[in-house]
Amino acid sequence: MTIPSRQQLNELARLIQLLTVNEGVSTTGLPSLSLIRESEVTEPIFRLNEASFCVIVQGEKEMLLGPERFRYGPGSYIVATVDLPVSGQVTQASSATPYLAVKLEFTFSEILEVVQHIRVSSQLHKDTKRAMYVSDISPELMDVVIRLVRLLESNEEDQFMLYPLFKKEILYRVLKGPQGSALEQVAQEGSHTYRIRTVIEYILTHVNQHIRMEELAERAHMSQASFHRHFKAVTAMSPLQFIKQLRLQEARRLLMSQSMDASEAAFQVGYESPSQFSREYSRLFGSPPMVDIKRLKGLE
């Protein structure tokens, strides 16, 4: 596959710097489209990464999904086919050459709308694909990304008419790309990934409640052994590890945004033992809850 030209990368970099004022993630007037600029290396940021497409224009970034590490830089893109708890860190950036990226989130129904009109692979029901991957961007895909970002400079009528078309074209070109079957599986009813996606949606809305593994396997219409195997193939984590990371990330958010102690945050996200919560929090974030929060708030 041919790579995007330096001219394409330079044009997209110019647009992002022109359209962003602040550091970090900038939302835009187009739903689900964000522009990202970082002028220095960042600490790891733990968050729920929505199903999305993100193309990197300048600088480098690293993403951790469970034990798996994804590194990507200029001219590459990363796709998450389902919502996943991850940590991400900009690893190369400076004021002279900031990290620049374009992120587009999408929904299951938007994927399905495109998949319905393309040929389905015969392997979809056989090979369970990881729900996150990095790939080199083609000049054709880069071209539509540039047109999409340029749309931010257009009038509301152009945006209303063209944004859905550009978004659909991006999804189409990602689906037709070298690893597009990973995204295609999400929309194919009956595939293992499709069934794991429905379980993830259930987990996200019940994460602070007691969740039985037997119930999750039943929802996936799999035996417990098969469910565990396919869940880990999609997310790089066991169901228990996935739920634990979601709970700890939510607890950290609560501690940062609300006045509560660690025990209260633990109970809010479904932990019954504050001591267990503290141990697992320290293991994920590197220090006990209140020490970590003081550091994040710059109080130490």
N, C-alpha and C positions, 0 to 999 in steps of 0.2 A: 504494500500500500504506500502510495506517495505521501509525503509529509507536507504540512502547510508551508507556504512561502514566508520568508522573513518579512515581506511586505504585508502579508495578512496579519502576522503577529504584531508588527509595529502599529498597524491601523487599529487593531483591537485594543492594544495598550494605550494608544492615544485617546480613544473613546472613553475607556474606563477612567483614566486620569482626568479627563475633561468633565465627566459626569459625576465624579465623587468628590466630596468636600472633606469628609471625616475619615479617620482610620477605622478599620474593621469592616463589618458587613453593612452595606447601605441598601435598604429596600428601595424599590423603584415604583414608578406609576403603573407598571405592568404587574399584575398579580403573579406571585411565585417566582419572579425574576429578581435576583440580587446581584450587586457588584461588590467585589471584595478588594480592599487595598490594605496592606500592612507594610509599614516602613521599617520594621525591625523584627527580629526573630521573636516568636511568642512562646509562652509556657504552654504545656499541653492543656487543651480545653476539652472537658468531658461534656457530652451532650447527646441528645437523641438526633441522629441524622435522618432526615426524612428521605423518602424515595426521591432521587434527584440525579441530575446530570451537572457536572462542574468541569469547566475547561480552564486550564491554567495557562496564563499568557506570559507571566514573568515570575521569577523566583521559584522556590521549591517548597513542598509541604509533605508531611508524613501523617498517615492516618493509621490508628491501631483499632482493629476489630478483634476482640478477644486477644489471642496470642499472635494474630496475623498482622504483618506490617505492610502497608502500601506506601510507596514513595512515588512522587510524580512531580514533573516540572513543565517547562514551556513546551507547548505543542502536544500535551497529553490531556486526557480527561478521565475522570473517575465517575463511575455510575454506582448508585445504591438502588437496588431493585425493590427493597422493602425498607421500612423504618428500622434503624439499628442503633443501639447504644455504642458510641465510639469515643475515642479521644483523638484530637487533631492538633498538630503543631506546625506552624510556619518555620521552616528550618533554614531558609535562605532569603534574606530581604535586607534592604538598606534604604535610606532616604533618597539616594541617587537612583537606585533600582529597586523599587518596592515590589513586593509580592502582589500580583494582580490576577484576578480570576472572575469568571462569570458563573453563577449558579442558577439553575432552573429546576424547580421542584415540579413533580407531576403526580397525578393520581392514578389509581388502578383503572378507573373508567377511561382515562385518556390513553393509557397503554392499550386497553382492550379495543378501543375504537380504531386504532391503527393496526393492531394485530389481526383483526377480523378481515382485513383486506390484503394480507400478505400470506405467502405460502408457509404452512406450518412444518417444522422439521419433524422427521419421523423419530428422532431421538428424544423429543421433549419429555416423554413419559418415562424414559429410561435413566438418563443421567441427571442427577440433582446438581445444580450449579450453585456456586457461592453467590451470595446476594450483593457482593461488592467486587468490582474489578476496575483495573486501570488499562487504558488502551491509547494508542497514538491516534490523534485526530486526523482525518483526511481533509484535503483542501475543500472538498464539497461541503463537509460538515462545518468546517471553519467559516466558509462563506455564509451559510445561513445564520450562524451565531453572530457574525458581524452585522448582517442585515437586521437581526433581532435587536441588537444593542443600538444600532442607528435609529431604530424605531422610537427610541426614547426621545429623540430630537424632533419627532414628527407630531402632527396634530392629533387630536383625540379620535377623529374619524378614521385616520390611517391606522392608529393603534387598535381601535375596535375591530376593524376588518382584517388586518394582517397578522396581529399577534397570534390568534388561534391557528392560522395557517403555518406560520413560522414554527410554532411549538410542535405542531403535528409533523412538520418536515424534519425537525431535529429528532423526534422520537423514531420516525421512519428510518433515518440514516443510522441512528444508534442500533436499531433492531437489525438492520442489514449489515452492520459492522461485524468484525471478526469474532466478537464475543456476544453478539446480540441475542443469542438463544437464551442467555441467562435472564434477560429482560422479558423475552417472549414467554418463558415458562410461567412467569407470574400471572399471566392472563389466560393461560390454557387450563380450563377447568379439568380437574382430574390429575394434573401433573403433581408431583411431590411438592414442588415449590409453591404451587397454588394453594395446596392444603396447609403448608407451613405458614404461608402468608395470612390465612384466615385465623390461625392460632395466634400469631403475633398480634393481630388486631384485637383479639380477645384479651390477651395478656396486657396490652397497653391500657385497656379500659378497666382492668381488674387488678392492677399491679399491687395495690395496697391491701388486697384481700388475700385470704388463704386460697392458694391455688394448688389443686391436686394434679400430679403428673398423669394419673389415670384418666382424669377428665380431659386433659389436653390431648392425650393420645386418642381418646374417643372422638373428640372434635375433628381430629385430623383423619379419622377413619383408618387408623393404623394400630398395629400392636405396639406395646410400649417400647420394645426393642427397636422396631422399625422407626417409630416416631423419634426416638432419641437419636438414631443414626442420621435420619434425614434433616432433623432440626439442626444438628451440628454441621452437616454438610452445607446448609444454607447460611448459617449465622456464624460459624467458627466457634460456637459456644454450646454447651449443653443447655437445655431449657432452664435448669436451676441457676447456672451462671448468668444466663441472659436476664432472668428475673432479678437476680441479686444486683447486677450492675444497674438496671433500671431503677431499682429502689434506692440504691446509694446515690445515684445522680440526682434523683428527686429530693432526697434528704438534704443533699448539699445545697440545692437550689432553695429549699425552705429555710435552711440555716442562714443563707446569705440574704434572703429577701424579707424574712419575718423574724420577730423577736421571740425566739423559742430556744430551749436548751436541747442538748443532744438526745436526751431520753424522750422528749416530746416529739422530736423529729423522727426518731426511730419508730415510735408507735404509729405516727401518721402514715408511714410508708409500709407498715405491715410487719415490723419486727416485734417480737414478744420479749426479747432479751436485750436490754441496753448494752450489756457487756459484749454480747455477740455482735451487735451493731457496731460498737466502737472498734472491735478487732477487725471486722471486715471493711469498715470505712478506712482504717489505717492502712490496710493491705492494698486497697485500690488507690487511695489518694496520697499515701506516704506519711501521714501524721494523723493523730486523733482528731475527732470532729472540731472541737472548739479551737485547738491550735491551728488547724488548717484554715478555719474561717477567719481568725484574727490575721493570719498571714495574707489571705486574699483581700481583706479589707484594709491592709496596710497598718494594722494596729500593733505590729511588733517589729 
